[in-house]
Amino acid sequence: MVQEYQSPVRVYKYPFELIMEAYVRRFPKCPLIPVLVDCQVLSETHSEDGSVVVTERRCTIDIEIPRLLKRIAGLDYLYFIQKNTLNRRERTLDIRIHNETFSSRVLVREHCRYSVHPENENWTCYEQTASMDIKSFFGFESTAEKIVGKQYASNIKKGKEIIEYYLAEMEREGISFIPRWTPPLSSSSSSTAIPVSTPRDAALSGPSELAGSPDDKLDADYIRRYLGDLTPMQESCLIRLRQWLQDGHKGKIPKDQHVLRFLRARDFNLDKAREFLCQSLTWRKQHQVDFLLDTWQRPQTLHDYFTGAWHHHDKDGRPLYVLRLGQMDTKGLVRALGEEVLLKQVLSLNEEGLRRCEENTRVFGRPVSCWTCLVDLEGLNMRHLWRPGIKALLRIIEVVEANYPETLGRLLIVRAPRVFPVLWTLVSPLIDENTRKKFLVYAGNDYQGAGGLVDYINKEYIPDFLGGDSMCDIPEGGLVPKSLYRTAEELESEEYRLLTDSIYKSASIFKGAPYEMLIEISEASSVITWDFDVSKGDVLFHLYHSRRAPQPQKRDTLGAHGITSLGAVNAPLIDKSWVLGKDYSMVEKALVCREGESVQGSHITRWPGFYILQWRFHSSAACTASSLPRVDDVLASLQVSTHKCKIMYYTEVLASHDFRGSMTSLASSHSGFSQLSAMTTSSGQSNASSTCSSQSHASSNLSR
């Protein structure tokens, strides 16, 4: 198994040439790297004009490894080969390192790159990646992995210190400027040659795996300012998971703060965090959570009887939410509004909390990733233990735990009555252990003095009803009038409406029984758009065209665009007697869609007739290997031994003149949570707008 590491971009606010002078001073030995015994130059080559210099060194390392392992290996030092390619014209330095010792058992590769900052030519960027492939290591495979990981973290930390050390040394020597390289004067002209890269230069400089759009990368200053102090390994996990989302989700990127929460919730176990986050992204899209704050109108009953409100912040700058649960008529709210409305209320509070955390991060100039909740239980009694109310509470906790990890910084519970242990016994099993550690419970009036609320909330922000100085605008609550209660039939109808309110539909695909959808097109040059998520299994997506109507035609109109379905049972549309190329034709190339992927695409119809969207069960065993982690590998633990896949889809037909620049059909493209591009294809494309080529590409969500 190959273990990979990736550092963020680190920025030196010095010109490239000055950084290079500081860099070369570390050879052959550096006092800040005691494990570096020596560096011997093996070869050095120059391009004809002197712009590219390639230097190869053999470095002797006295690395910290167990003495027993040194005895088994029969050596005292490790040897690494370092190849540096300095391109003075392009102002880049590529450093490639691999181990010479144990190379048949463990292969360690490292790539570092210095380059000019894309927005300031007087600044220099530094990036570093590393990989380790352990084949066999005398039974010490786990030890070797820990040694390499420790060495990588040490290199990241030391690298910046070393450059700054030599920059300070140069400053003491009066060296503050080094001129840029210029081409040598031509013998036939006294003018300076035009600095154009030659093929020889390109061959010497070699490929650069670290190259890419600056907007796709995280720099160290941004992480420290907006995300907090992370260890090198934590930074590596964040960058790799973010890259995986870019590649595996076709440009749908959650905000970095959100990705980091899922990593923290799984102790930076990359595979577990990927699985966790992938499930949540599908849930968010299915329930249109990204639109909740902008679209949901709270019923008046919630305004009047839901006893909670946002109220300033705690001493750490976290948004503070105050909930007077003991004054709330939970039974009345469930009877009057239904479980789904209360769930939406809690989800909207979590979304508002995320937004307030971002605002406080800007206001206080430090990362604020979670909020504090202050719960007053005065008045809590057996009425709150009403069974349907507890059922609703347990479901809400389950949804929040699954989709908002590490968003609660602290939960302060005050004036807990004797009935509270009963309630806690019911709900605590559903709460994550890390979350339970954040609960502080105060019985009676013990919350007043030292060790109480004043340790976490400034006195001027403690609500007046808890002995503080701040007026807190929270509804008084009280009993919900029975005249507002809904009948069982009304509650059932409301819950059904809320559950089916999504524009997305769900479908199951079984092995040997594809799921098919019929779209009738009366006018050529119309545009069929689709947007679907694969929530379980791998599927094969096709788009077919036929001039005659498939049989049987049990049409159940879904909308005003001629889209039809075959009811609850999805009977096959393509008759077994039909011949491909004669009775019907394939108008889009087949696309393998992996579990967890989000696919958006379009097709401009060339002929009227009947178009069939088809999803087939696809065996993952038939998939070809990929250099990137596959979604089905990441979510293998979710697979069950059944030949069944699940998708969530939405499709629409647009007139050609309405399609250009318009993707209102793709609700996800307007998400404030994940920023998708506004358009997948243009109307000038035909078959080139296949699903594979029409994936939405991400715009960067970094607001630096």
Secondary structure, DSSP 4 states (H G I P E B T S, - for coil): -EEEEEPPBEEESS-HHHHHHHHHTT-S--TT-TTEEEEEEEEEEE-TTS-EEEEEEEEEE-----HHHHHHHT-S-EEEEEEEEEETTTTEEEEEEEESTTTTTEEEEEEEEEEE-SS-TTSEEEEEEEEEEES--TT-HHHHHHHHHHHHHHHHHHHHHHHHHHHHHHHHTT----PPP-PPPPTT-SSPPP----HHHHHHH---TT-S-GGG--BHHHIIIII----HHHHHHHHHHHHHHHHHTTT----HHHHHHHHHHTTT-HHHHHHHHHHHHHHHHHTTGGGHHHHPPPPHHHHHH--EEEEEE-TTS-EEEEE-GGGB-HHHHHHHH-HHHHHHHHHHHHHHHHHHHHHHHHHHTS----EEEEEE-TT--GGGG-HHHHHHHHHHHHHHHHH-TT-EEEEEEEEE-TTHHHHHHHHGGGS-HHHHTTEEEEETTTTSSTTSGGGTS-GGGSBGGGT-SB-------BPPPGGGPPPHHHHHHHHHHHHT-SS-EEEEEETTB-EEEEEEESSTT-EEEEEEEEEESEEEEEEEEESS--SS---EE-STTSEEE--SS---SS-TT--BTTTBEEEEEEEEE-TT-EEEEEEE-SS-EEEEEEEEEE-GGGSPP-SSPPHHHHTGGG--SSSEEEEEEEEEEE-HHHHTT--TT-GGGG-SSS-B-S-S--TT-SGGG-TTTTPPPBPP----
